[in-house]
Amino acid sequence: DAGITQSPRYKITETGRQVTLMCHQTWSHSYMFWYRQDLGHGLRLIYYSAAADITDKGEVPDGYVVSRSKTENFPLTLESATRSQTSVYFCASSDFKLETQYFGPGTRLLVL
Amino acid sequence: DQQVKQNSPSLSVQEGRISILNCDYTNSMFDYFLWYKKYPAEGPTFLISISSIKDKNEDGRFTVFLNKSAKHLSLHIVPSQPGDSAVYFCAAKKTSYDKVIFGPGTSLSVIP
């Protein structure tokens, strides 16, 4: 299906475990983004990528790692999950010529 | 410190009436503003935008007003419909291609 997908949709893990959230888009958009949504904070940018092999930190990058070896994929890894990383994670993409970001359905992560 | 503020976490409006969602920002360098709408268990979707050279932009039932001197924008929905019940995020950026800063969101309930 065309669009932007995220997997898994729900994940429960334990403190200290490594977790990878996947994001895939079919539009060949240049830009991809990872946000987390927390009550009272709205959407906060974790990392973004302007193209394959180009990534940059956002507002809250600590504890997260990203990579972008292919234009269509932008995985987010929590190398050692902490309870404070319990959140809803959204991936988004946009064409560099357009202002609109298109969001995936989100991954709800619970760290016990 | 939040650069984009939505001071009303929630708002209830009767069907058919006007909904007014407010947003304030602190960074005078912001020159492009967006509103996103989010339903439960879905990602945000773009609703409407406005650039700093305008003070009003209209799209059907949705109108965004910008007051640059007051660093304030508002989203008007007329008439409000039950399907408009969602969380609305105000967002801002400095250039057309820069990172987007989101506000914390306002949850709108339209009562039939």
Interface residues (C-beta under 8 A of the other chain):
Chain A: I4 Y35 G40 H41 G42 L43 R44 L45 Y48 G58 E59 F90 A92 F96 E99 T100 Q101 Y102 F103 G104 P105 G106
Chain B: V4 Q6 Y32 L34 Y36 A41 E42 G43 P44 T45 F46 S49 F89 A91 S96 Y97 K99 V100 I101 F102 G103 P104 G105
